[in-house]
């Protein structure tokens, strides 16, 4: 059986923590900042731990991470 390929888009966007949680950028910060609250913009800095249902999909994209 050949080795599975990692999705190159996923490896650029997500990292796995030591406990196996998936970290990624907060969604919704690309444009339209005028209508967003200052609290949202502040809280969306840095990275967030993904929801378990989303993380399950990302782990399939990164079989060797």
N, CA, C and O atoms as CSV, one atom per row, in Angstrom:
chain,resi,resn,atom,element,x,y,z
A,1,UNK,N,N,0.845,-1.183,0.000
A,1,UNK,CA,C,0.000,0.000,0.000
A,1,UNK,C,C,0.894,1.251,0.000
A,1,UNK,O,O,1.777,1.373,0.849
A,2,UNK,N,N,0.674,2.174,-0.938
A,2,UNK,CA,C,1.514,3.384,-0.921
A,2,UNK,C,C,1.154,4.297,0.244
A,2,UNK,O,O,0.073,4.216,0.826
A,3,UNK,N,N,2.108,5.168,0.556
A,3,UNK,CA,C,1.850,6.115,1.626
A,3,UNK,C,C,0.790,7.120,1.199
A,3,UNK,O,O,0.676,7.459,0.021
A,4,UNK,N,N,0.008,7.597,2.182
A,4,UNK,CA,C,-0.995,8.622,1.895
A,4,UNK,C,C,-0.318,9.975,1.770
A,4,UNK,O,O,0.692,10.242,2.420
A,5,UNK,N,N,-0.885,10.820,0.931
A,5,UNK,CA,C,-0.349,12.170,0.793
A,5,UNK,C,C,-1.042,13.107,1.771
A,5,UNK,O,O,-2.239,12.988,2.034
A,6,UNK,N,N,-0.259,14.043,2.304
A,6,UNK,CA,C,-0.803,15.103,3.138
A,6,UNK,C,C,-1.332,16.195,2.228
A,6,UNK,O,O,-0.689,16.540,1.237
A,7,UNK,N,N,-2.507,16.748,2.555
A,7,UNK,CA,C,-3.035,17.885,1.796
A,7,UNK,C,C,-2.152,19.086,2.062
A,7,UNK,O,O,-2.031,19.519,3.208
A,8,UNK,N,N,-1.531,19.632,1.026
A,8,UNK,CA,C,-0.556,20.697,1.239
A,8,UNK,C,C,-1.208,21.968,1.751
A,8,UNK,O,O,-0.556,22.749,2.444
A,9,UNK,N,N,-2.479,22.201,1.431
A,9,UNK,CA,C,-3.168,23.369,1.977
A,9,UNK,C,C,-3.364,23.254,3.467
A,9,UNK,O,O,-3.288,24.253,4.182
A,10,UNK,N,N,-3.617,22.044,3.950
A,10,UNK,CA,C,-3.840,21.833,5.384
A,10,UNK,C,C,-2.548,21.980,6.175
A,10,UNK,O,O,-2.558,22.529,7.276
A,11,UNK,N,N,-1.445,21.501,5.632
A,11,UNK,CA,C,-0.191,21.595,6.390
A,11,UNK,C,C,0.294,23.029,6.517
A,11,UNK,O,O,1.043,23.352,7.439
A,12,UNK,N,N,-0.138,23.912,5.578
A,12,UNK,CA,C,0.220,25.323,5.679
A,12,UNK,C,C,-0.657,26.070,6.682
A,12,UNK,O,O,-0.233,27.079,7.246
A,13,UNK,N,N,-1.868,25.583,6.905
A,13,UNK,CA,C,-2.846,26.334,7.689
A,13,UNK,C,C,-3.038,25.832,9.112
A,13,UNK,O,O,-3.506,26.589,9.963
A,14,UNK,N,N,-2.693,24.581,9.396
A,14,UNK,CA,C,-2.997,23.989,10.694
A,14,UNK,C,C,-1.763,23.351,11.301
A,14,UNK,O,O,-0.875,22.878,10.592
A,15,UNK,N,N,-1.722,23.344,12.630
A,15,UNK,CA,C,-0.665,22.660,13.377
A,15,UNK,C,C,-1.340,21.793,14.430
A,15,UNK,O,O,-2.409,22.139,14.932
A,16,UNK,N,N,-0.715,20.662,14.766
A,16,UNK,CA,C,-1.214,19.816,15.835
A,16,UNK,C,C,-0.427,20.104,17.112
A,16,UNK,O,O,0.797,20.232,17.079
A,17,UNK,N,N,-1.139,20.207,18.240
A,17,UNK,CA,C,-0.482,20.409,19.521
A,17,UNK,C,C,0.034,19.070,20.036
A,17,UNK,O,O,-0.223,18.025,19.438
A,18,UNK,N,N,0.755,19.109,21.137
A,18,UNK,CA,C,1.305,17.884,21.719
A,18,UNK,C,C,0.200,16.931,22.161
A,18,UNK,O,O,0.383,15.714,22.137
A,19,UNK,N,N,-0.957,17.484,22.569
A,19,UNK,CA,C,-2.076,16.643,22.986
A,19,UNK,C,C,-2.916,16.157,21.815
A,19,UNK,O,O,-3.862,15.392,22.005
A,20,UNK,N,N,-2.579,16.595,20.597
A,20,UNK,CA,C,-3.321,16.158,19.428
A,20,UNK,C,C,-4.453,17.084,19.020
A,20,UNK,O,O,-5.221,16.757,18.115
A,21,UNK,N,N,-4.571,18.251,19.680
A,21,UNK,CA,C,-5.579,19.224,19.277
A,21,UNK,C,C,-5.095,19.961,18.043
A,21,UNK,O,O,-3.891,20.078,17.817
A,22,UNK,N,N,-6.022,20.454,17.250
A,22,UNK,CA,C,-5.670,21.146,16.012
A,22,UNK,C,C,-5.812,22.647,16.230
A,22,UNK,O,O,-6.849,23.125,16.691
A,23,UNK,N,N,-4.757,23.381,15.892
A,23,UNK,CA,C,-4.776,24.840,16.015
A,23,UNK,C,C,-4.796,25.457,14.627
A,23,UNK,O,O,-4.140,24.964,13.709
A,24,UNK,N,N,-5.564,26.556,14.477
A,24,UNK,CA,C,-5.625,27.278,13.218
A,24,UNK,C,C,-6.063,28.702,13.454
A,24,UNK,O,O,-6.423,29.073,14.571
A,25,UNK,N,N,-6.034,29.502,12.407
A,25,UNK,CA,C,-6.437,30.896,12.503
A,25,UNK,C,C,-7.934,31.001,12.729
A,25,UNK,O,O,-8.701,30.147,12.285
A,26,UNK,N,N,-8.346,32.058,13.423
A,26,UNK,CA,C,-9.761,32.346,13.619
A,26,UNK,C,C,-10.371,32.752,12.283
A,26,UNK,O,O,-9.803,33.577,11.567
A,27,UNK,N,N,-11.514,32.182,11.944
A,27,UNK,CA,C,-12.191,32.504,10.686
A,27,UNK,C,C,-12.888,33.851,10.794
A,27,UNK,O,O,-13.180,34.323,11.893
A,28,UNK,N,N,-13.153,34.467,9.650
A,28,UNK,CA,C,-13.949,35.684,9.600
A,28,UNK,C,C,-13.162,36.962,9.777
A,28,UNK,O,O,-13.728,37.973,10.196
A,29,UNK,N,N,-11.853,36.952,9.467
A,29,UNK,CA,C,-11.053,38.154,9.687
A,29,UNK,C,C,-10.368,38.632,8.419
A,29,UNK,O,O,-9.368,39.347,8.486
A,30,UNK,N,N,-10.891,38.250,7.271
A,30,UNK,CA,C,-10.256,38.630,6.003
A,30,UNK,C,C,-10.711,40.000,5.515
A,30,UNK,O,O,-9.900,40.782,5.019
A,31,UNK,N,N,-11.980,40.291,5.650
A,31,UNK,CA,C,-12.501,41.575,5.173
A,31,UNK,C,C,-13.751,41.909,5.973
A,31,UNK,O,O,-14.229,41.099,6.767
A,32,UNK,N,N,-14.280,43.128,5.754
A,32,UNK,CA,C,-15.493,43.539,6.452
A,32,UNK,C,C,-15.262,43.847,7.917
A,32,UNK,O,O,-16.127,43.584,8.752
A,33,UNK,N,N,-14.088,44.408,8.242
A,33,UNK,CA,C,-13.782,44.679,9.646
A,33,UNK,C,C,-14.610,45.826,10.222
A,33,UNK,O,O,-14.730,45.949,11.441
A,34,UNK,N,N,-15.182,46.668,9.357
A,34,UNK,CA,C,-15.972,47.804,9.854
A,34,UNK,C,C,-17.204,47.296,10.603
A,34,UNK,O,O,-17.583,47.858,11.631
A,35,UNK,N,N,-17.820,46.247,10.094
A,35,UNK,CA,C,-19.034,45.740,10.734
A,35,UNK,C,C,-18.756,44.798,11.910
A,35,UNK,O,O,-19.677,44.435,12.642
A,36,UNK,N,N,-17.500,44.404,12.093
A,36,UNK,CA,C,-17.142,43.546,13.226
A,36,UNK,C,C,-16.918,44.405,14.468
A,36,UNK,O,O,-16.503,45.560,14.370
A,37,UNK,N,N,-17.193,43.837,15.620
A,37,UNK,CA,C,-16.961,44.583,16.860
A,37,UNK,C,C,-15.471,44.551,17.193
A,37,UNK,O,O,-14.738,43.659,16.767
A,38,UNK,N,N,-15.049,45.547,17.963
A,38,UNK,CA,C,-13.649,45.587,18.387
A,38,UNK,C,C,-13.299,44.366,19.217
A,38,UNK,O,O,-12.173,43.872,19.157
A,39,UNK,N,N,-14.253,43.877,19.987
A,39,UNK,CA,C,-14.035,42.683,20.806
A,39,UNK,C,C,-13.755,41.465,19.934
A,39,UNK,O,O,-12.868,40.669,20.242
A,40,UNK,N,N,-14.510,41.317,18.847
A,40,UNK,CA,C,-14.274,40.189,17.941
A,40,UNK,C,C,-12.891,40.273,17.317
A,40,UNK,O,O,-12.165,39.280,17.273
A,41,UNK,N,N,-12.526,41.457,16.835
A,41,UNK,CA,C,-11.230,41.633,16.174
A,41,UNK,C,C,-10.095,41.323,17.154
A,41,UNK,O,O,-9.103,40.694,16.786
A,42,UNK,N,N,-10.248,41.766,18.391
A,42,UNK,CA,C,-9.229,41.529,19.419
A,42,UNK,C,C,-9.126,40.036,19.730
A,42,UNK,O,O,-8.025,39.496,19.826
A,43,UNK,N,N,-10.260,39.377,19.886
A,43,UNK,CA,C,-10.256,37.961,20.248
A,43,UNK,C,C,-9.838,37.054,19.102
A,43,UNK,O,O,-9.486,35.895,19.322
A,44,UNK,N,N,-9.876,37.577,17.872
A,44,UNK,CA,C,-9.551,36.749,16.715
A,44,UNK,C,C,-8.072,36.786,16.358
A,44,UNK,O,O,-7.664,36.220,15.344
A,45,UNK,N,N,-7.260,37.452,17.187
A,45,UNK,CA,C,-5.822,37.450,16.941
A,45,UNK,C,C,-5.236,36.084,17.239
A,45,UNK,O,O,-5.783,35.324,18.038
A,46,UNK,N,N,-4.118,35.776,16.592
A,46,UNK,CA,C,-3.415,34.540,16.906
A,46,UNK,C,C,-4.175,33.315,16.412
A,46,UNK,O,O,-4.894,33.382,15.414
A,47,UNK,N,N,-4.017,32.217,17.101
A,47,UNK,CA,C,-4.629,30.959,16.680
A,47,UNK,C,C,-5.641,30.481,17.705
A,47,UNK,O,O,-5.598,30.870,18.872
A,48,UNK,N,N,-6.548,29.635,17.254
A,48,UNK,CA,C,-7.591,29.064,18.099
A,48,UNK,C,C,-7.529,27.538,17.977
A,48,UNK,O,O,-7.055,27.011,16.971
A,49,UNK,N,N,-8.004,26.845,18.992
A,49,UNK,CA,C,-8.153,25.390,18.907
A,49,UNK,C,C,-9.456,25.106,18.167
A,49,UNK,O,O,-10.504,25.658,18.504
A,50,UNK,N,N,-9.382,24.243,17.157
A,50,UNK,CA,C,-10.556,23.943,16.350
A,50,UNK,C,C,-11.554,23.088,17.123
A,50,UNK,O,O,-11.192,22.322,18.015
A,51,UNK,N,N,-12.810,23.244,16.754
A,51,UNK,CA,C,-13.885,22.408,17.269
A,51,UNK,C,C,-13.594,20.952,16.893
A,51,UNK,O,O,-12.984,20.698,15.854
A,52,UNK,N,N,-14.016,20.004,17.714
A,52,UNK,CA,C,-13.680,18.594,17.485
A,52,UNK,C,C,-14.208,18.083,16.148
A,52,UNK,O,O,-13.547,17.277,15.494
A,53,UNK,N,N,-15.389,18.540,15.733
A,53,UNK,CA,C,-15.943,18.078,14.456
A,53,UNK,C,C,-15.113,18.593,13.281
A,53,UNK,O,O,-14.946,17.882,12.289
A,54,UNK,N,N,-14.593,19.816,13.376
A,54,UNK,CA,C,-13.723,20.355,12.325
A,54,UNK,C,C,-12.343,19.711,12.396
A,54,UNK,O,O,-11.729,19.439,11.364
A,55,UNK,N,N,-11.857,19.468,13.601
A,55,UNK,CA,C,-10.526,18.893,13.773
A,55,UNK,C,C,-10.454,17.478,13.207
A,55,UNK,O,O,-9.408,17.061,12.711
A,56,UNK,N,N,-11.553,16.744,13.277
A,56,UNK,CA,C,-11.588,15.387,12.734
A,56,UNK,C,C,-11.320,15.395,11.224
A,56,UNK,O,O,-10.638,14.512,10.703
A,57,UNK,N,N,-11.858,16.391,10.536
A,57,UNK,CA,C,-11.651,16.515,9.093
A,57,UNK,C,C,-10.202,16.869,8.800
A,57,UNK,O,O,-9.599,16.308,7.885
A,58,UNK,N,N,-9.636,17.797,9.570
A,58,UNK,CA,C,-8.268,18.237,9.334
A,58,UNK,C,C,-7.280,17.092,9.591
A,58,UNK,O,O,-6.288,16.958,8.873
A,59,UNK,N,N,-7.545,16.275,10.600
A,59,UNK,CA,C,-6.642,15.145,10.893
A,59,UNK,C,C,-6.597,14.153,9.741
A,59,UNK,O,O,-5.560,13.535,9.501
A,60,UNK,N,N,-7.708,13.990,9.023
A,60,UNK,CA,C,-7.711,13.102,7.862
A,60,UNK,C,C,-6.830,13.662,6.742
A,60,UNK,O,O,-6.229,12.907,5.977
A,61,UNK,N,N,-6.762,14.999,6.656
A,61,UNK,CA,C,-5.933,15.633,5.638
A,61,UNK,C,C,-4.454,15.534,5.959
A,61,UNK,O,O,-3.618,15.627,5.061
A,62,UNK,N,N,-4.115,15.343,7.250
A,62,UNK,CA,C,-2.721,15.297,7.692
A,62,UNK,C,C,-2.453,13.966,8.394
A,62,UNK,O,O,-2.373,13.934,9.622
A,63,UNK,N,N,-2.311,12.867,7.648
A,63,UNK,CA,C,-2.228,11.549,8.284
A,63,UNK,C,C,-0.957,11.329,9.102
A,63,UNK,O,O,-0.956,10.486,9.999
A,64,UNK,N,N,0.118,12.054,8.825
A,64,UNK,CA,C,1.379,11.807,9.533
A,64,UNK,C,C,1.781,12.933,10.474
A,64,UNK,O,O,2.909,12.951,10.967
A,65,UNK,N,N,0.883,13.866,10.729
A,65,UNK,CA,C,1.208,15.004,11.606
A,65,UNK,C,C,1.164,14.584,13.067
A,65,UNK,O,O,1.409,15.404,13.953
